Amino acid sequence: MVPGLLAKGSGALSIGVVVVAVAAVLSLTTGTVLQKTSIAAADLRVSSVLQNAGAAMGVGLLAFARGEARWVSSMDLWASLAWASLILSGLGTFLLVWMIRRGRAANVASILLLAPPLAAAESYLLFGDRLTASQIAGFAIALVGVFLCNPARRSDNLPVRPGTPTSRRMPPDQDRSREPLRTEGS
C-alpha cells in the first residue's frame, strides 16, 4: 500500500481510497462484534431488513450529495437492482449474520477474505473477464489463509459410545465404551 501512496500517475492511490478502505474494515469488524454480542437476540429477519434499510438511506444520501438524479428505467437496471438487493445484499447479509450468530466470529471474518477472489471468479464466469496470474495467486493465498484460520473441529474425530446418537460425542478421557464390563464379583 505504501508504494501505491507514494506513486504518481495511474498506479497511485489517493488518501481518500485508503480512508474508505480502512473505514470499511472497521465497519465490518464493528458489525461482526455487534452481531455476536448486543443484537444477537434480535430476530434475524428484522435485523437484516433494518441493516439494508440503513444501507439504502446511506446510498441515497450519497447519491443526493453527488447530485445524481438520473434514472433510466430498463431491463438491465431492474435486473441489476434485483441481483444487488435480493441476492448480494439480502441473502448475503442474511447468511453472514446467520454464520456469525452460530459460529465463532473470527472464523466467519476469515471467510470474508474469500469475497474478492470469488467476485473475480464470478466476473470471469459470468462476464468473460480475464483472470491474471496475480489474481489466481491471491485467490490461492486467501484460500490457504482461510484454511489455516478454520481448523477442523476436534469433536468430529471423538469416539461415540455405542447406543448413543452420533451427535453426542465424548472427549477421549471420558469414553468408557472400550473398557471391559465389570460385574459384581470382579
Helices and strands as residue ranges (DSSP letters): H 2-6, H 15-36, H 44-66, H 75-82, I 83-91, H 92-102, H 105-111, G 112-114, H 115-127, H 133-149, G 154-157, G 172-174
